Amino acid sequence: MNRTLYILFWSLITTSALAEEVDKRQTLTITETQRGHVLEEMRALLAGTQSILDALSRDDMAAVAQHAGVLGMGMAHKAEDHLKGALPKEFMQLGMSVHQDFDQIAADAESVKDPKHTLRQLGDSTGKCVACHATYQIRTTR
């Protein structure tokens, strides 16, 4: 019984501490349209990464190359102009480097054809996603 009370007490303290934590990420304030574009791109990157992982599970390196190619620099240049002045240079550079990563993943999937190599590349690239989400939060102008 004492162990159960201890666990309950610890859970309440932990939950309270998390609820009171202040979000210290840098706030990026952009328009609703700009936010929609950023979120749409993030969802496309996530869905594309899932497709790449699925293709890797089937050892289908041609599909890996195809899915990664869609997420490369060609995707980055769709409507980026309206974001350049609104978002910090560091945010934009990090995003562009992710698109460059996917171009490299596509090229290597065709030439190297090593699923483990691709997984290492995906790990490096998604590490940039984690870093970005840990650094920034998006708010919209009202």
Summary of the structure (lengths in Angstrom):
residues: 142
radius of gyration: 19.6
end to end distance: 52.3
largest distance: 61.9
contacts: 374
relative contact order: 0.16
helix: 75%
strand: 7%
